[in-house]
Structures are given as structure tokens and as C-alpha cells.
Amino acid sequence: MKHIISALVENKPGVLAHVSGMFAARAFNIDSLVVGRTEDPQLSRMTIVVIGDDRMLEQVRKQLAKIIPVVKVQDFAGQAVVARDLMLITFAAPAEKRPEILALIETFKGNVVDIGQKTIMVEISGPEEKIEAFIEMCRPYGIKNVARTGTIAMPRQEKTAGGAPEVAGED
């Protein structure tokens, strides 16, 4: 089963190596790992996707929490989250197929970011399933290159009785 974990870490050199080393030392496989700065330049957020059972997930959370530069660990299991991937994909786009290709891109709400004589580069974002489906639809044209970010995620906001959104866990 896939699990998404968010770790708020100090934005310092070596933290990524320390965290990924912890996974390697315990033979935990990382399906996806994305790191980026937060609203606070002193902190970065790591979004880590791992595949395993609940026991393995508990071990990952405990081991992450022991690492000094890790400020907070959040497991999204059982929570409503918004999870997205970003992909750039280049594939063959002969002139006679371009209207068909552009319709496909529009269907997936993609953005054309580069057009060459014989190729087209598209940006697609969304759930992993959408990304995978778009890749499969592009295969018949001839995929030249794919670059993906991996999953980023945040918990959904809850609605209060008055209808105004409220961040989960806030008082």
C-alpha cells in the first residue's frame, strides 16, 4: 500500500542525504521523494511516498522523527489530501497528427510548453493516475523523453458549520 509522509526539515546542507540514508540503512524503498522550501526560508518540506504495510510505515515515522534536523513528521494515512505530480513529456507530433494531439492535450488539461518541427513538449499536472493515463495515450506517437517531479501533497481543509474553510488541526 502507498503511504504519503510529509517531513518538515531544517533547510540545511546534508539533510536530504541524512533522510535518504536512513531509508537505505533500513532497506525501506522510496517510491517518490520531493523537497522544496516552505513559506519559512529556514524550513523545507519533504514529501515522501513509500510502499509497505502499516508496521513498516510506523517504523519510517519513528525513525524520521529521531533525525535531528527533522522538525515535524506527518503521516497522511486516513486523511483527505490533495496530491499532485508534475510531468514534462516530449513525444513525436507529425504535422498531420497535431490537431488530434492538441485535442488529447486539451482533454487532459495539459499545457504545450515547446513545439519543434517533429515533436511537442507538454506539461501535465494532477494525480498520479492522470499522469500515467496521459503517458499511455502518448505511447502510439512515440515518447522521446519524460521528466516527473514525484508526488507533493497537503491535507484538505475542513469546512466549518458556517461553510468557511478551516485548516485541519487548527483551533
Helices and strands as residue ranges (DSSP letters): E 2-10, H 15-25, E 30-37, E 43-51, H 54-66, E 70-75, E 81-92, G 95-97, H 98-107, E 111-115, E 119-126, H 128-138, G 139-141, E 143-148, E 152-155, E 157-159, E 165-167
